[in-house]
Amino acid sequence: MERFFKLKERNTTVKTEFIAGMTTFFAMVYILMVNANMFADPFGDGSNPLGVSYGAIYIATAISAVVGTILAGLLANLPLAQASGMGLNAFFVYTVCIGFGLSYANALVLILIEGLVFIFLTVTGLRKKIFDSLPDAVRKAIPSGIGLFITFLGLQNAGIVVSDSSTCVDLASFNLLNRSWGDIMPMIVTFFTFLAIVIMSHKKVKGAVFIGILGGMGLYYLLGFTVSGFYEQMNIQLVSPFEAFGEFFDQSLFKVFTDGFDFSAYTKVHGSANLILTIVTTALAFCMVDMFDTLGTLYAACERAGLMDKNGEPLNMSKGMLSDAIATTVGAICGTSTVTTFSEVNAGVAAGGRTGLTSVFCGILFFVAMFLSPIAQLIPSCATAAALIYVGLLMISAVTNIEWNNFKIAVPAFLTMVIMPLTYNISYGIAFGLLSYIVISVFCGDFKKIKISSWVIAFLFIAMLLLTH
């Protein structure tokens, strides 16, 4: 273990690595519940438009997290952890499936393509070059735009923001004279759960998001005693954890191969040309966002842990990215959205994690969590919605890195940010940000600064906007 993970060389111990792995796990284990809830009940009303159960996605998310996290530890020897990425899962569910009309299995094909392409780009060393092709203004704005998008989804899932025929959206009514306490109570739970997570994070409580979700669940069931007929309607049943595995084998595993390549339902409505452009541009958007997530987290975590080489790049960077690419491919086969490196790994690094042993311990805990799905299903959507809002808060902080006093940077960044939540589409935000950057650069005399790859990507987005939407 010492020789493989280089514990002494990196000034750490097995005990420290275990504590760091446990810290990382509790900081990001919320993704198992949030991801499963988003796929199985995206609108919080039990409608299940994707036709896949909570248990199936819970297991798929856990397996891909185990594979990606342990792979990062054994292959790259870095204290990283991976799972289905926030923002990317929302893009998968709300934009690709519900918005575009692709089936759950069809959308998994895009994730499979992304994973295979990433493996190729990582092995050939082209991945980082593509990362550098987008203008800096758009790259910096993408996390903030996704943060707004996730926050919007969280508020909707909690029922706090509702649709309105005249203004499109509105604040839900809290008026006890017009609505029942049973309708208002979950919204209050979301609000106070969110505040609890914020307060615990400020006090540097490890696993604040996870603890907050559990606290929100407790508050929800406690307040349930104040709602007439609450527990009669709940019909709570604890089932065997292996029932979720059965749903996983039946509904998720290998669906990308058995049903994914049948696009006949989509082409019957939209046509083959539309399908091709949708696949290319959507897969491109998945690739771009995943690339920024992974590289950004990789640099931040490794710099904080002192794991940078003499060129100022993370140690074993290509192996770290390869583990991400392989995990994404495995995730598509299992039935979940893009797997990416979580920024929560910084919590583990702060706890002393310096080697891949941190990742191995974290991966083992994710494996154990696979058998806790019956308990996880008891967590209400109002509690997981609070986690969405908090993650959105963390991601929007990237706006501080944008030069708002420089309009050549501010305008593309602004459009990237606001288009994402207002259109329920991450790719549209990237498209408008990139196109505005090119137009402004051309007319401001910066034509030569525009990279050829940026022109190619812009052309694909123009084709998408003109021919598919």
C-alpha positions as CSV (number, residue, x, y, z in Angstrom):
1,M,0.0,0.0,0.0
2,E,2.9,2.4,0.8
3,R,4.6,1.7,-2.5
4,F,1.5,1.8,-4.6
5,F,-0.1,5.0,-3.1
6,K,3.2,6.7,-2.0
7,L,1.9,7.6,1.4
8,K,5.2,8.7,3.0
9,E,6.2,10.6,-0.1
10,R,3.0,12.7,0.1
11,N,3.2,13.0,3.9
12,T,0.0,11.1,4.8
13,T,-1.1,8.0,6.6
14,V,-3.8,5.3,6.1
15,K,-5.8,6.8,8.9
16,T,-5.7,10.3,7.4
17,E,-6.7,8.9,4.0
18,F,-9.6,7.0,5.5
19,I,-10.9,10.2,7.3
20,A,-10.5,12.1,4.0
21,G,-12.3,9.5,2.0
22,M,-15.2,9.4,4.6
23,T,-15.3,13.2,4.5
24,T,-15.6,13.3,0.7
25,F,-18.2,10.6,0.7
26,F,-20.5,12.4,3.2
27,A,-20.0,15.7,1.3
28,M,-21.3,14.2,-2.0
29,V,-23.5,11.2,-1.0
30,Y,-26.5,13.4,-1.5
31,I,-26.1,12.8,-5.3
32,L,-27.5,9.3,-4.9
33,M,-30.9,10.7,-3.6
34,V,-31.0,13.8,-5.7
35,N,-30.1,12.1,-9.0
36,A,-32.6,9.3,-8.4
37,N,-35.3,11.7,-7.5
38,M,-34.6,13.9,-10.5
39,F,-34.9,11.0,-12.9
40,A,-37.9,9.3,-11.3
41,D,-39.9,12.4,-10.3
42,P,-38.5,15.4,-12.1
43,F,-41.6,17.6,-11.4
44,G,-42.2,16.4,-7.8
45,D,-45.7,15.3,-8.7
46,G,-45.1,11.6,-9.2
47,S,-45.6,11.8,-13.0
48,N,-42.3,9.9,-13.9
49,P,-42.1,11.0,-17.6
50,L,-38.8,9.1,-18.2
51,G,-40.4,5.8,-17.1
52,V,-37.5,4.7,-14.8
53,S,-37.8,4.1,-11.1
54,Y,-36.0,5.7,-8.1
55,G,-34.4,2.4,-7.2
56,A,-33.0,1.8,-10.7
57,I,-31.4,5.2,-10.9
58,Y,-30.1,5.0,-7.3
59,I,-28.2,1.8,-8.1
60,A,-27.0,3.1,-11.5
61,T,-25.7,6.3,-9.8
62,A,-24.0,4.3,-7.1
63,I,-22.3,1.9,-9.4
64,S,-20.9,4.6,-11.7
65,A,-19.7,6.5,-8.6
66,V,-17.9,3.4,-7.3
67,V,-16.3,2.7,-10.7
68,G,-15.2,6.3,-11.3
69,T,-14.0,7.0,-7.8
70,I,-12.0,3.8,-7.3
71,L,-10.6,4.2,-10.8
72,A,-9.4,7.7,-10.0
73,G,-7.6,6.3,-7.0
74,L,-6.0,3.2,-8.6
75,L,-5.3,4.7,-12.0
76,A,-4.3,8.3,-11.2
77,N,-3.5,8.0,-7.5
78,L,-5.3,11.2,-6.8
79,P,-7.8,12.0,-4.0
80,L,-10.7,12.5,-6.5
81,A,-14.3,11.2,-6.4
82,Q,-16.8,11.0,-9.3
83,A,-20.5,10.6,-9.7
84,S,-23.4,11.8,-12.0
85,G,-22.7,15.5,-12.3
86,M,-25.2,18.2,-11.1
87,G,-26.4,20.3,-13.9
88,L,-25.5,17.6,-16.4
89,N,-28.2,15.4,-14.9
90,A,-30.7,18.3,-15.2
91,F,-29.7,18.8,-18.8
92,F,-30.3,15.1,-19.5
93,V,-33.7,15.0,-17.8
94,Y,-35.3,18.4,-18.5
95,T,-33.7,19.4,-21.8
96,V,-32.9,16.2,-23.7
97,C,-35.7,13.9,-22.6
98,I,-38.5,16.3,-21.6
99,G,-37.6,19.2,-23.8
100,F,-36.3,17.6,-27.0
101,G,-38.5,14.5,-26.7
102,L,-35.8,11.9,-26.8
103,S,-36.5,8.8,-24.8
104,Y,-34.5,7.9,-21.7
105,A,-32.7,5.2,-23.6
106,N,-32.1,7.5,-26.6
107,A,-30.5,10.1,-24.3
108,L,-28.2,7.4,-22.8
109,V,-26.8,7.0,-26.3
110,L,-25.5,10.6,-26.2
111,I,-23.8,9.9,-22.9
112,L,-22.2,6.7,-24.3
113,I,-21.0,8.7,-27.3
114,E,-19.6,11.4,-25.0
115,G,-17.8,8.8,-22.9
116,L,-16.2,7.0,-25.9
117,V,-15.2,10.3,-27.5
118,F,-13.6,11.4,-24.2
119,I,-11.6,8.2,-23.9
120,F,-10.3,8.9,-27.4
121,L,-9.5,12.5,-26.8
122,T,-7.8,11.8,-23.5
123,V,-5.6,9.0,-24.9
124,T,-4.6,11.2,-27.8
125,G,-4.1,14.3,-25.6
126,L,-6.7,16.4,-27.5
127,R,-9.1,16.9,-24.6
128,K,-7.3,19.8,-23.0
129,K,-6.8,21.5,-26.4
130,I,-10.5,21.4,-27.0
131,F,-11.0,22.8,-23.5
132,D,-8.9,25.8,-24.5
133,S,-10.9,26.3,-27.7
134,L,-13.9,28.1,-26.1
135,P,-13.3,31.8,-25.1
136,D,-12.4,32.4,-21.5
137,A,-15.6,34.5,-21.0
138,V,-17.9,31.6,-21.9
139,R,-15.9,29.0,-19.9
140,K,-16.0,31.1,-16.7
141,A,-19.8,31.7,-17.1
142,I,-20.8,28.1,-17.7
143,P,-20.7,27.1,-14.0
144,S,-22.7,30.2,-13.0
145,G,-25.3,29.5,-15.6
146,I,-25.6,25.9,-14.5
147,G,-25.9,27.2,-10.9
148,L,-28.9,29.4,-11.8
149,F,-30.4,26.5,-13.8
150,I,-30.1,24.1,-10.8
151,T,-31.4,26.7,-8.4
152,F,-34.4,27.3,-10.6
153,L,-35.1,23.5,-10.8
154,G,-34.8,23.2,-7.0
155,L,-37.3,26.0,-6.4
156,Q,-39.7,24.4,-8.9
157,N,-39.3,20.9,-7.4
158,A,-40.1,22.4,-4.0
159,G,-43.2,24.0,-5.4
160,I,-41.9,27.5,-4.4
161,V,-41.7,28.7,-8.0
162,V,-44.8,27.8,-10.1
163,S,-45.9,28.3,-13.7
164,D,-48.2,31.3,-14.4
165,S,-50.2,31.9,-17.6
166,S,-49.5,35.6,-17.7
167,T,-45.9,35.9,-16.4
168,C,-44.7,32.3,-17.1
169,V,-43.5,31.9,-13.5
170,D,-44.6,33.1,-10.1
171,L,-44.1,32.6,-6.4
172,A,-46.4,29.9,-5.0
173,S,-49.0,31.1,-2.6
174,F,-48.3,30.8,1.1
175,N,-51.7,32.1,2.0
176,L,-53.3,29.7,4.6
177,L,-56.7,31.2,3.6
178,N,-56.4,29.9,0.1
179,R,-54.2,26.8,0.4
180,S,-54.0,24.0,2.9
181,W,-51.2,23.6,5.4
182,G,-50.4,20.3,3.7
183,D,-49.4,22.2,0.5
184,I,-47.5,24.9,2.3
185,M,-45.6,22.7,4.7
186,P,-43.1,21.1,2.2
187,M,-42.1,24.5,0.9
188,I,-41.3,25.7,4.4
189,V,-39.2,22.5,4.9
190,T,-37.2,23.3,1.8
191,F,-36.5,26.8,2.9
192,F,-35.3,25.9,6.4
193,T,-33.4,22.9,5.1
194,F,-31.5,25.2,2.7
195,L,-30.7,27.6,5.5
196,A,-29.5,24.8,7.7
197,I,-27.1,23.6,5.0
198,V,-25.8,27.1,4.6
199,I,-25.3,27.6,8.3
200,M,-23.5,24.2,8.7
201,S,-21.3,24.9,5.7
202,H,-20.4,28.3,7.2
203,K,-19.4,26.5,10.4
204,K,-17.4,24.0,8.3
205,V,-19.5,21.0,9.3
206,K,-18.3,18.0,7.3
207,G,-21.1,16.6,5.1
208,A,-23.3,19.6,5.6
209,V,-25.5,18.9,2.5
210,F,-26.1,15.3,3.5
211,I,-26.8,16.1,7.1
212,G,-29.1,18.9,5.9
213,I,-31.1,16.5,3.8
214,L,-31.5,14.1,6.7
215,G,-32.6,17.0,8.9
216,G,-35.0,18.1,6.3
217,M,-36.5,14.6,6.1
218,G,-36.9,14.6,9.9
219,L,-38.6,18.0,9.9
220,Y,-40.9,16.9,7.1
221,Y,-42.1,13.8,8.9
222,L,-42.3,15.6,12.2
223,L,-44.5,18.3,10.7
224,G,-46.5,15.5,9.1
225,F,-48.3,15.1,12.4
226,T,-49.8,18.5,11.9
227,V,-51.3,17.6,8.5
228,S,-54.6,15.7,8.5
229,G,-54.3,12.3,6.9
230,F,-50.6,12.8,6.2
231,Y,-49.4,9.3,7.2
232,E,-52.5,7.5,5.8
233,Q,-51.6,8.9,2.4
234,M,-47.9,8.2,2.7
235,N,-48.3,4.4,2.6
236,I,-44.7,3.9,3.7
237,Q,-43.3,0.4,3.0
238,L,-39.8,-0.7,3.7
239,V,-38.8,-3.2,1.0
240,S,-35.7,-5.3,0.5
241,P,-32.7,-3.4,-0.8
242,F,-32.4,-6.0,-3.5
243,E,-35.7,-4.8,-5.0
244,A,-33.8,-1.8,-6.3
245,F,-31.3,-4.1,-7.9
246,G,-34.1,-5.9,-9.7
247,E,-35.4,-2.5,-11.0
248,F,-31.9,-1.6,-12.1
249,F,-31.5,-4.8,-14.1
250,D,-34.9,-4.5,-15.6
251,Q,-35.1,-0.7,-16.4
252,S,-31.6,0.7,-16.6
253,L,-28.8,-1.7,-17.2
254,F,-27.9,-2.1,-20.9
255,K,-31.0,0.0,-22.0
256,V,-28.6,2.1,-24.1
257,F,-28.0,-1.0,-26.2
258,T,-31.4,-2.7,-26.2
259,D,-33.6,0.4,-26.7
260,G,-31.3,3.4,-27.2
261,F,-30.5,3.2,-30.9
262,D,-34.1,3.1,-31.9
263,F,-34.9,6.8,-32.7
264,S,-37.9,6.0,-34.8
265,A,-40.3,7.8,-32.5
266,Y,-38.2,10.9,-32.6
267,T,-37.6,11.0,-36.4
268,K,-41.3,10.4,-37.0
269,V,-42.0,13.8,-35.5
270,H,-38.8,15.8,-36.2
271,G,-37.1,14.0,-39.2
272,S,-33.6,12.5,-39.6
273,A,-31.7,15.7,-40.3
274,N,-33.0,17.2,-37.1
275,L,-32.0,14.1,-35.2
276,I,-28.4,14.2,-36.5
277,L,-27.9,17.9,-35.6
278,T,-29.6,17.3,-32.2
279,I,-27.2,14.4,-31.4
280,V,-24.1,16.3,-32.5
281,T,-24.8,19.6,-30.7
282,T,-26.2,18.0,-27.6
283,A,-23.4,15.6,-27.2
284,L,-21.0,18.5,-27.8
285,A,-22.7,20.4,-24.9
286,F,-22.4,17.4,-22.6
287,C,-18.7,17.1,-23.6
288,M,-18.0,20.8,-23.0
289,V,-19.7,21.0,-19.6
290,D,-18.1,17.7,-18.4
291,M,-14.7,18.9,-19.6
292,F,-14.9,22.1,-17.6
293,D,-16.2,20.4,-14.5
294,T,-13.4,17.8,-14.5
295,L,-10.5,20.0,-15.4
296,G,-11.6,22.8,-13.1
297,T,-12.0,20.5,-10.1
298,L,-8.8,18.7,-11.0
299,Y,-6.8,21.9,-11.0
300,A,-8.4,23.2,-7.8
301,A,-8.1,20.0,-5.8
302,C,-4.5,19.2,-6.9
303,E,-3.3,22.7,-6.3
304,R,-4.8,22.7,-2.8
305,A,-3.2,19.3,-2.1
306,G,0.2,20.3,-3.5
307,L,-0.1,17.7,-6.2
308,M,1.1,19.9,-9.2
309,D,4.1,19.1,-11.4
310,K,6.9,21.5,-12.4
311,N,4.7,22.8,-15.3
312,G,1.9,23.8,-13.0
313,E,-0.4,21.0,-14.1
314,P,-2.0,18.3,-11.9
315,L,0.0,15.1,-11.4
316,N,-1.3,12.2,-13.6
317,M,-3.8,14.6,-15.1
318,S,-4.4,12.5,-18.2
319,K,-5.1,9.4,-16.0
320,G,-7.4,11.4,-13.9
321,M,-9.4,12.5,-17.0
322,L,-9.3,9.0,-18.4
323,S,-11.0,7.6,-15.2
324,D,-13.7,10.3,-15.7
325,A,-14.2,9.2,-19.3
326,I,-14.4,5.5,-18.5
327,A,-16.8,6.2,-15.6
328,T,-19.1,8.2,-18.0
329,T,-19.1,5.3,-20.4
330,V,-19.9,2.9,-17.5
331,G,-22.6,5.3,-16.4
332,A,-24.3,5.2,-19.8
333,I,-24.3,1.4,-19.8
334,C,-25.8,1.4,-16.3
335,G,-28.4,4.0,-17.1
336,T,-27.4,7.3,-15.6
337,S,-26.2,10.7,-16.9
338,T,-22.6,12.0,-17.3
339,V,-20.2,11.1,-14.6
340,T,-17.8,13.9,-13.6
341,T,-15.4,14.8,-10.8
342,F,-17.1,16.5,-7.9
343,S,-15.9,19.7,-6.4
344,E,-16.8,18.2,-3.0
345,V,-13.4,16.4,-3.2
346,N,-11.9,19.6,-1.8
347,A,-13.5,18.7,1.5
348,G,-11.5,15.5,1.5
349,V,-8.4,17.3,0.5
350,A,-8.9,19.8,3.4
351,A,-9.2,16.8,5.7
352,G,-5.7,15.6,4.6
353,G,-6.4,13.5,1.5
354,R,-3.3,13.3,-0.7
355,T,-3.4,10.0,-2.5
356,G,-5.7,7.7,-4.4
357,L,-6.3,5.8,-1.2
358,T,-8.8,8.5,-0.3
359,S,-10.7,7.7,-3.4
360,V,-10.6,4.0,-2.7
361,F,-12.1,4.4,0.8
362,C,-14.7,6.8,-0.7
363,G,-15.6,4.3,-3.4
364,I,-16.0,1.5,-0.8
365,L,-18.5,3.7,1.1
366,F,-20.5,4.3,-2.1
367,F,-20.6,0.5,-2.6
368,V,-22.0,0.1,0.9
369,A,-24.6,2.8,0.2
370,M,-26.0,0.8,-2.7
371,F,-27.7,-1.4,-0.2
372,L,-29.5,1.5,1.6
373,S,-31.9,2.5,-1.2
374,P,-35.0,1.6,0.8
375,I,-34.0,4.2,3.4
376,A,-33.0,6.7,0.8
377,Q,-36.5,6.5,-0.8
378,L,-38.0,7.9,2.4
379,I,-36.3,11.2,1.8
380,P,-38.9,13.7,0.4
381,S,-38.3,15.8,-2.7
382,C,-38.6,19.0,-0.6
383,A,-35.4,18.0,1.2
384,T,-33.4,17.1,-1.9
385,A,-34.7,20.4,-3.5
386,A,-32.8,22.3,-0.8
387,A,-29.6,20.5,-1.9
388,L,-30.2,21.6,-5.5
389,I,-30.6,25.2,-4.4
390,Y,-27.4,25.1,-2.3
391,V,-25.3,23.5,-5.1
392,G,-26.6,26.3,-7.4
393,L,-25.4,28.8,-4.8
394,L,-21.9,27.3,-4.9
395,M,-21.7,27.2,-8.7
396,I,-22.9,30.8,-9.2
397,S,-19.9,32.1,-7.2
398,A,-17.9,31.7,-10.4
399,V,-19.3,35.1,-11.5
400,T,-16.5,36.7,-9.4
401,N,-14.0,35.6,-12.0
402,I,-15.6,37.5,-14.8
403,E,-14.5,41.0,-15.8
404,W,-17.9,42.7,-15.7
405,N,-16.4,46.1,-16.6
406,N,-15.2,44.8,-20.0
407,F,-18.2,44.4,-22.3
408,K,-16.3,42.1,-24.7
409,I,-16.2,39.6,-21.9
410,A,-19.3,40.6,-19.9
411,V,-21.8,40.3,-22.7
412,P,-20.9,36.7,-23.8
413,A,-20.7,35.7,-20.1
414,F,-24.0,37.3,-19.3
415,L,-25.8,35.6,-22.2
416,T,-24.3,32.3,-21.3
417,M,-25.5,32.6,-17.8
418,V,-29.1,33.8,-18.3
419,I,-30.0,31.8,-21.4
420,M,-29.4,28.5,-19.5
421,P,-32.1,28.8,-16.8
422,L,-34.5,30.8,-18.9
423,T,-34.6,28.2,-21.8
424,Y,-34.0,25.1,-19.6
425,N,-31.1,24.3,-21.9
426,I,-27.3,24.4,-21.2
427,S,-26.3,24.1,-24.8
428,Y,-28.4,27.2,-25.8
429,G,-26.5,29.2,-23.2
430,I,-23.1,28.1,-24.6
431,A,-24.3,28.8,-28.1
432,F,-25.4,32.4,-27.4
433,G,-22.3,33.1,-25.4
434,L,-20.0,31.8,-28.1
435,L,-21.8,33.5,-31.0
436,S,-22.0,36.9,-29.2
437,Y,-18.2,36.6,-28.4
438,I,-17.4,36.0,-32.1
439,V,-19.6,38.8,-33.4
440,I,-18.2,41.3,-30.8
441,S,-14.6,40.2,-31.4
442,V,-15.0,40.6,-35.2
443,F,-16.4,44.1,-35.0
444,C,-13.9,45.2,-32.2
445,G,-10.9,44.2,-34.3
446,D,-10.0,41.0,-32.4
447,F,-10.8,38.7,-35.4
448,K,-7.3,37.0,-35.2
449,K,-7.9,36.0,-31.6
450,I,-10.8,33.8,-32.5
451,K,-9.6,30.2,-32.7
452,I,-10.5,27.9,-35.7
453,S,-12.1,25.4,-33.3
454,S,-14.4,28.2,-32.0
455,W,-15.6,28.9,-35.5
456,V,-16.4,25.2,-36.0
457,I,-18.3,24.9,-32.8
458,A,-20.2,28.1,-33.6
459,F,-21.2,26.8,-37.0
460,L,-22.6,23.6,-35.3
461,F,-24.6,25.7,-32.9
462,I,-25.9,28.0,-35.7
463,A,-27.1,24.9,-37.6
464,M,-28.8,23.6,-34.4
465,L,-30.6,26.9,-33.9
466,L,-31.7,27.4,-37.5
467,L,-32.6,23.8,-38.3
468,T,-33.7,22.0,-35.1
469,H,-35.4,24.5,-32.9
